[in-house]
């Protein structure tokens, strides 16, 4: 019997739902909420095709933030670091 272990223990992520980590799952739910909110908010103003593109473009940043990682930093930490460097530079 063989148990597979990641070479780097820091690379381990626990899957919560549908194989997503908790962070990815929360941002996916947030992206869906933004898309639904935009749909009902802008439904009287736009046609269905334009509205669908607005929903996709509105939800995409939230979905991307959930999966973004740069040199081990999540998107929130990266944005906060860049903001703080800009303010205190």
C-alpha positions as CSV (number, residue, x, y, z in Angstrom):
1,X,0.0,0.0,0.0
2,X,1.3,3.4,-1.0
3,X,0.3,6.8,0.3
4,X,1.0,9.8,-2.0
5,X,2.3,12.9,-0.2
6,X,3.0,16.2,-1.9
7,X,6.7,17.1,-2.1
8,X,6.0,20.5,-0.6
9,X,3.5,20.4,2.3
10,X,2.6,24.0,1.6
11,X,1.1,23.0,-1.8
12,X,-1.6,21.0,0.0
13,X,-5.1,22.4,-0.4
14,X,-8.2,20.8,1.1
15,X,-11.1,20.5,-1.2
16,X,-14.4,21.6,0.3
17,X,-17.0,21.3,-2.5
18,X,-16.7,20.2,-6.1
19,X,-13.0,19.9,-5.7
20,X,-12.6,23.6,-4.9
21,X,-10.9,25.1,-1.9
22,X,-12.9,27.1,0.5
23,X,-11.6,30.4,-1.0
24,X,-12.3,29.3,-4.5
25,X,-15.8,28.2,-3.5
26,X,-16.6,31.5,-1.8
27,X,-15.5,33.6,-4.7
28,X,-17.4,31.3,-7.1
29,X,-20.6,31.9,-5.1
30,X,-19.8,35.6,-5.0
31,X,-19.4,35.7,-8.8
32,X,-22.7,33.9,-9.3
33,X,-24.4,36.4,-6.9
34,X,-22.9,39.4,-8.8
35,X,-24.2,37.9,-12.1
36,X,-27.7,37.3,-10.8
37,X,-27.8,40.8,-9.2
38,X,-26.7,42.5,-12.4
39,X,-29.2,40.5,-14.3
40,X,-32.2,41.6,-12.2
41,X,-30.9,45.1,-11.8
42,X,-30.3,45.8,-15.5
43,X,-33.1,43.6,-17.0
44,X,-35.4,46.6,-17.8
45,X,-32.5,48.5,-19.5
46,X,-30.9,46.0,-21.9
47,X,-31.8,43.2,-24.3
48,X,-31.0,39.7,-23.3
49,X,-27.8,39.4,-25.4
50,X,-26.2,42.6,-24.1
51,X,-27.4,41.7,-20.5
52,X,-25.7,38.3,-20.7
53,X,-22.4,39.9,-21.7
54,X,-22.7,42.4,-18.9
55,X,-23.3,39.6,-16.4
56,X,-20.3,37.7,-17.6
57,X,-18.0,40.7,-17.5
58,X,-19.3,41.7,-14.0
59,X,-18.8,38.2,-12.6
60,X,-15.4,37.4,-14.3
61,X,-13.2,39.5,-11.9
62,X,-14.7,37.8,-8.8
63,X,-14.3,34.4,-10.3
64,X,-10.7,35.1,-11.4
65,X,-9.7,36.5,-7.9
66,X,-10.7,33.1,-6.4
67,X,-8.2,31.2,-8.5
68,X,-5.4,33.8,-8.9
69,X,-2.1,33.1,-7.2
70,X,1.2,34.8,-7.9
71,X,4.4,33.6,-6.1
72,X,2.3,32.1,-3.4
73,X,0.3,35.3,-2.8
74,X,-3.5,35.3,-3.3
75,X,-5.1,38.1,-5.2
76,X,-6.3,39.9,-2.1
77,X,-2.8,39.9,-0.6
78,X,-1.3,41.0,-4.0
79,X,-3.7,43.9,-4.4
80,X,-3.3,45.0,-0.8
81,X,0.5,44.9,-1.1
82,X,0.5,46.9,-4.3
83,X,-1.9,49.4,-2.7
84,X,0.2,49.8,0.4
85,X,3.4,50.2,-1.6
86,X,1.7,52.9,-3.7
87,X,0.4,54.8,-0.6
88,X,3.5,54.6,1.6
89,X,6.1,55.0,-1.2
